[in-house]
């Protein structure tokens, strides 16, 4: 069985529960993503997947939206 990998990211531009839902929907469309937890107060998302994905895939998922995703300081992607 493959080991799951988790990464944490800052998500800028979130202001409400609707934003949390929109961010989750965008992230779940990325192939390989198995779990997404979003904390509106901290403006963070933890993404779990079974294989590493390119950072560009995350950036493209939020293209043409108000949301900005960036790696949290101290976390390795």
KOLTORDREN-992626 format. One record per atom (N, C-alpha, C, O): atom name; y, z, x. Coordinates in steps of 0.02 Angstrom, whole numbers, plus 50000, padded with zeros to 5 digits. Atoms other than C-alpha are relative to their C-alpha. Layout:
REM residues N
+-------+-------+-------+-------+
: atomo :    py :    pz :    px :
+-------+-------+-------+-------+
:    CA :     Y :     Z :     X :
...
+-------+-------+-------+-------+
END
This chain:
REM residues 77
+-------+-------+-------+-------+
: atomo :    py :    pz :    px :
+-------+-------+-------+-------+
:     N : 49941 : 50000 : 50043 :
:    CA : 50000 : 50000 : 50000 :
:     C : 50062 : 50000 : 50045 :
:     O : 50065 : 50036 : 50095 :
:     N : 49939 : 50004 : 49962 :
:    CA : 50173 : 49956 : 50065 :
:     C : 50043 : 50061 : 49989 :
:     O : 50042 : 50092 : 49935 :
:     N : 49956 : 49942 : 50004 :
:    CA : 50298 : 50093 : 50101 :
:     C : 50069 : 49978 : 49973 :
:     O : 50096 : 49928 : 49996 :
:     N : 49935 : 50015 : 50028 :
:    CA : 50458 : 50093 : 49999 :
:     C : 50055 : 50019 : 50050 :
:     O : 50048 : 50067 : 50087 :
:     N : 49942 : 49988 : 49957 :
:    CA : 50625 : 50086 : 50091 :
:     C : 50059 : 50015 : 49955 :
:     O : 50070 : 49980 : 49906 :
:     N : 49939 : 49983 : 50038 :
:    CA : 50783 : 50169 : 50025 :
:     C : 50061 : 49995 : 50044 :
:     O : 50060 : 50015 : 50102 :
:     N : 49935 : 50006 : 49966 :
:    CA : 50962 : 50130 : 50075 :
:     C : 50054 : 50023 : 49953 :
:     O : 50050 : 50013 : 49892 :
:     N : 49944 : 49976 : 50041 :
:    CA : 51124 : 50208 : 50015 :
:     C : 50063 : 49960 : 50016 :
:     O : 50075 : 49942 : 50074 :
:     N : 49941 : 50042 : 49993 :
:    CA : 51285 : 50112 : 49986 :
:     C : 50058 : 50029 : 49960 :
:     O : 50048 : 50063 : 49910 :
:     N : 49939 : 49985 : 50038 :
:    CA : 51464 : 50143 : 49931 :
:     C : 50012 : 49941 : 49954 :
:     O : 50006 : 49883 : 49974 :
:     N : 49984 : 50053 : 50048 :
:    CA : 51509 : 50045 : 49774 :
:     C : 50071 : 50013 : 49976 :
:     O : 50084 : 50059 : 49937 :
:     N : 49931 : 49994 : 50022 :
:    CA : 51696 : 50023 : 49752 :
:     C : 50012 : 49963 : 49935 :
:     O : 49978 : 49913 : 49921 :
:     N : 49980 : 50034 : 50062 :
:    CA : 51776 : 49975 : 49587 :
:     C : 49967 : 50026 : 49937 :
:     O : 49979 : 50000 : 49883 :
:     N : 50032 : 49972 : 50060 :
:    CA : 51670 : 50082 : 49469 :
:     C : 50046 : 50052 : 49969 :
:     O : 50076 : 50093 : 50004 :
:     N : 49955 : 49954 : 50035 :
:    CA : 51767 : 50178 : 49336 :
:     C : 49969 : 50032 : 49939 :
:     O : 49997 : 50080 : 49911 :
:     N : 50029 : 49975 : 50062 :
:    CA : 51648 : 50211 : 49190 :
:     C : 49924 : 49990 : 49999 :
:     O : 49895 : 49961 : 50045 :
:     N : 50072 : 50009 : 50010 :
:    CA : 51470 : 50217 : 49127 :
:     C : 49982 : 49926 : 49993 :
:     O : 49927 : 49905 : 50013 :
:     N : 50012 : 50072 : 50005 :
:    CA : 51485 : 50032 : 49086 :
:     C : 49997 : 49967 : 50068 :
:     O : 49959 : 49920 : 50079 :
:     N : 50001 : 50025 : 49930 :
:    CA : 51521 : 49999 : 49270 :
:     C : 49933 : 50015 : 50032 :
:     O : 49904 : 49973 : 50067 :
:     N : 50065 : 49980 : 49972 :
:    CA : 51364 : 50095 : 49318 :
:     C : 49946 : 49953 : 49976 :
:     O : 49904 : 49930 : 50015 :
:     N : 50050 : 50046 : 50029 :
:    CA : 51260 : 49988 : 49200 :
:     C : 50006 : 49931 : 50030 :
:     O : 49956 : 49900 : 50047 :
:     N : 49989 : 50067 : 49972 :
:    CA : 51338 : 49827 : 49266 :
:     C : 49976 : 49997 : 50073 :
:     O : 49945 : 49947 : 50092 :
:     N : 50022 : 49998 : 49930 :
:    CA : 51305 : 49878 : 49448 :
:     C : 49924 : 50000 : 50003 :
:     O : 49894 : 49963 : 50042 :
:     N : 50073 : 49998 : 50001 :
:    CA : 51124 : 49921 : 49408 :
:     C : 49970 : 49932 : 49982 :
:     O : 49923 : 49909 : 50014 :
:     N : 50025 : 50066 : 50020 :
:    CA : 51098 : 49755 : 49320 :
:     C : 50005 : 49950 : 50058 :
:     O : 49959 : 49911 : 50069 :
:     N : 49990 : 50045 : 49943 :
:    CA : 51168 : 49660 : 49470 :
:     C : 49948 : 50014 : 50055 :
:     O : 49918 : 49967 : 50082 :
:     N : 50046 : 49982 : 49946 :
:    CA : 51059 : 49755 : 49594 :
:     C : 49928 : 49984 : 49981 :
:     O : 49889 : 49963 : 50024 :
:     N : 50069 : 50014 : 50021 :
:    CA : 50899 : 49736 : 49492 :
:     C : 49984 : 49925 : 50000 :
:     O : 49925 : 49907 : 50000 :
:     N : 50012 : 50072 : 49996 :
:    CA : 50921 : 49547 : 49497 :
:     C : 49982 : 49977 : 50070 :
:     O : 49959 : 49920 : 50079 :
:     N : 50016 : 50018 : 49931 :
:    CA : 50896 : 49549 : 49686 :
:     C : 49925 : 50007 : 50010 :
:     O : 49897 : 50060 : 49996 :
:     N : 50073 : 49996 : 49990 :
:    CA : 50715 : 49507 : 49729 :
:     C : 49981 : 50055 : 50049 :
:     O : 50012 : 50063 : 50102 :
:     N : 50024 : 49946 : 49958 :
:    CA : 50622 : 49655 : 49802 :
:     C : 50027 : 50069 : 49983 :
:     O : 50000 : 50119 : 50006 :
:     N : 49971 : 49935 : 50019 :
:    CA : 50731 : 49792 : 49726 :
:     C : 49955 : 50030 : 49946 :
:     O : 49942 : 49999 : 49894 :
:     N : 50046 : 49968 : 50047 :
:    CA : 50617 : 49916 : 49636 :
:     C : 50032 : 50058 : 49963 :
:     O : 50009 : 50077 : 49909 :
:     N : 49968 : 49942 : 50032 :
:    CA : 50734 : 50061 : 49596 :
:     C : 50074 : 50002 : 50021 :
:     O : 50091 : 49986 : 50078 :
:     N : 49929 : 49993 : 49987 :
:    CA : 50921 : 50090 : 49583 :
:     C : 50025 : 50063 : 49967 :
:     O : 50015 : 50073 : 49907 :
:     N : 49968 : 49941 : 50027 :
:    CA : 51011 : 50255 : 49561 :
:     C : 50074 : 49996 : 50018 :
:     O : 50091 : 49988 : 50077 :
:     N : 49928 : 50006 : 49988 :
:    CA : 51200 : 50252 : 49541 :
:     C : 50034 : 50065 : 49980 :
:     O : 50022 : 50092 : 49926 :
:     N : 49962 : 49939 : 50012 :
:    CA : 51314 : 50404 : 49553 :
:     C : 50074 : 49980 : 49993 :
:     O : 50107 : 49964 : 50042 :
:     N : 49931 : 50021 : 50014 :
:    CA : 51482 : 50364 : 49471 :
:     C : 50050 : 50046 : 50035 :
:     O : 50099 : 50022 : 50063 :
:     N : 49953 : 49952 : 49970 :
:    CA : 51567 : 50522 : 49535 :
:     C : 50008 : 49988 : 50075 :
:     O : 50064 : 49988 : 50101 :
:     N : 49998 : 50013 : 49927 :
:    CA : 51521 : 50486 : 49717 :
:     C : 50013 : 49926 : 50016 :
:     O : 50029 : 49909 : 50073 :
:     N : 49993 : 50073 : 49990 :
:    CA : 51535 : 50296 : 49692 :
:     C : 49949 : 49976 : 50051 :
:     O : 49965 : 49939 : 50098 :
:     N : 50054 : 50018 : 49955 :
:    CA : 51367 : 50276 : 49778 :
:     C : 49940 : 49974 : 49961 :
:     O : 49930 : 49990 : 49902 :
:     N : 50063 : 50025 : 50028 :
:    CA : 51205 : 50184 : 49745 :
:     C : 49945 : 50008 : 50051 :
:     O : 49956 : 49995 : 50111 :
:     N : 50059 : 49998 : 49958 :
:    CA : 51033 : 50216 : 49816 :
:     C : 49953 : 49946 : 49974 :
:     O : 49934 : 49945 : 49916 :
:     N : 50041 : 50057 : 50018 :
:    CA : 50927 : 50060 : 49817 :
:     C : 49933 : 50007 : 50035 :
:     O : 49930 : 50018 : 50096 :
:     N : 50067 : 49996 : 49972 :
:    CA : 50738 : 50065 : 49842 :
:     C : 49967 : 49931 : 49994 :
:     O : 49971 : 49899 : 49942 :
:     N : 50033 : 50065 : 49999 :
:    CA : 50640 : 49911 : 49892 :
:     C : 49939 : 50004 : 50046 :
:     O : 49931 : 50052 : 50083 :
:     N : 50061 : 50001 : 49959 :
:    CA : 50476 : 49863 : 49976 :
:     C : 50007 : 49959 : 50063 :
:     O : 49961 : 49957 : 50103 :
:     N : 49988 : 50038 : 49939 :
:    CA : 50551 : 49751 : 50109 :
:     C : 50075 : 49996 : 50011 :
:     O : 50114 : 49997 : 49963 :
:     N : 49929 : 50006 : 49985 :
:    CA : 50717 : 49736 : 50198 :
:     C : 50028 : 49935 : 49971 :
:     O : 49993 : 49884 : 49970 :
:     N : 49967 : 50060 : 50024 :
:    CA : 50839 : 49614 : 50122 :
:     C : 50063 : 49991 : 50041 :
:     O : 50089 : 50038 : 50070 :
:     N : 49939 : 50014 : 49963 :
:    CA : 50987 : 49530 : 50202 :
:     C : 50060 : 50030 : 49964 :
:     O : 50065 : 50030 : 49903 :
:     N : 49938 : 49971 : 50028 :
:    CA : 51155 : 49615 : 50178 :
:     C : 50037 : 49948 : 49958 :
:     O : 50069 : 49965 : 49908 :
:     N : 49968 : 50054 : 50038 :
:    CA : 51220 : 49446 : 50119 :
:     C : 49977 : 49996 : 49928 :
:     O : 50016 : 49977 : 49884 :
:     N : 50025 : 50001 : 50069 :
:    CA : 51109 : 49457 : 49965 :
:     C : 50036 : 50052 : 49958 :
:     O : 50051 : 50040 : 49900 :
:     N : 49963 : 49948 : 50037 :
:    CA : 51195 : 49619 : 49916 :
:     C : 50071 : 49978 : 49986 :
:     O : 50097 : 49987 : 49931 :
:     N : 49931 : 50023 : 50008 :
:    CA : 51367 : 49545 : 49944 :
:     C : 50004 : 49945 : 49947 :
:     O : 50050 : 49944 : 49906 :
:     N : 50000 : 50055 : 50049 :
:    CA : 51323 : 49389 : 49843 :
:     C : 49989 : 50026 : 49929 :
:     O : 50015 : 49997 : 49881 :
:     N : 50013 : 49972 : 50067 :
:    CA : 51261 : 49497 : 49698 :
:     C : 50064 : 50023 : 49966 :
:     O : 50068 : 50024 : 49905 :
:     N : 49937 : 49975 : 50028 :
:    CA : 51438 : 49563 : 49676 :
:     C : 50058 : 49951 : 50007 :
:     O : 50115 : 49968 : 49993 :
:     N : 49947 : 50051 : 49996 :
:    CA : 51533 : 49402 : 49708 :
:     C : 50028 : 49987 : 49930 :
:     O : 49991 : 49986 : 49881 :
:     N : 49964 : 50013 : 50063 :
:    CA : 51661 : 49366 : 49572 :
:     C : 49997 : 50060 : 49952 :
:     O : 50001 : 50050 : 49891 :
:     N : 49996 : 49939 : 50042 :
:    CA : 51656 : 49547 : 49509 :
:     C : 50053 : 50046 : 50031 :
:     O : 50081 : 50031 : 50083 :
:     N : 49952 : 49951 : 49975 :
:    CA : 51771 : 49696 : 49531 :
:     C : 49968 : 50049 : 50049 :
:     O : 50002 : 50091 : 50078 :
:     N : 50037 : 49951 : 49959 :
:    CA : 51637 : 49788 : 49631 :
:     C : 49994 : 49978 : 50072 :
:     O : 49986 : 49918 : 50087 :
:     N : 50007 : 50012 : 49929 :
:    CA : 51628 : 49802 : 49819 :
:     C : 49946 : 50046 : 50027 :
:     O : 49949 : 50107 : 50018 :
:     N : 50055 : 49960 : 49972 :
:    CA : 51469 : 49859 : 49906 :
:     C : 50007 : 50002 : 50076 :
:     O : 50020 : 49952 : 50109 :
:     N : 49998 : 49992 : 49928 :
:    CA : 51467 : 49929 : 50082 :
:     C : 49952 : 50055 : 50020 :
:     O : 49940 : 50102 : 49983 :
:     N : 50048 : 49951 : 49975 :
:    CA : 51344 : 50026 : 50187 :
:     C : 50035 : 50066 : 50011 :
:     O : 50091 : 50069 : 50035 :
:     N : 49972 : 49934 : 49988 :
:    CA : 51374 : 50213 : 50191 :
:     C : 49997 : 50016 : 50074 :
:     O : 49948 : 50001 : 50107 :
:     N : 49996 : 49979 : 49929 :
:    CA : 51427 : 50280 : 50361 :
:     C : 49942 : 50046 : 50015 :
:     O : 49928 : 50093 : 49977 :
:     N : 50055 : 49957 : 49980 :
:    CA : 51281 : 50357 : 50451 :
:     C : 49932 : 49979 : 49973 :
:     O : 49881 : 50009 : 49989 :
:     N : 50062 : 50026 : 50027 :
:    CA : 51150 : 50257 : 50355 :
:     C : 49985 : 49934 : 50034 :
:     O : 50030 : 49893 : 50043 :
:     N : 50019 : 50062 : 49968 :
:    CA : 51054 : 50119 : 50441 :
:     C : 49968 : 49954 : 49949 :
:     O : 49925 : 49975 : 49910 :
:     N : 50031 : 50050 : 50044 :
:    CA : 51013 : 49961 : 50346 :
:     C : 49952 : 49959 : 50039 :
:     O : 49921 : 49914 : 50012 :
+-------+-------+-------+-------+
END
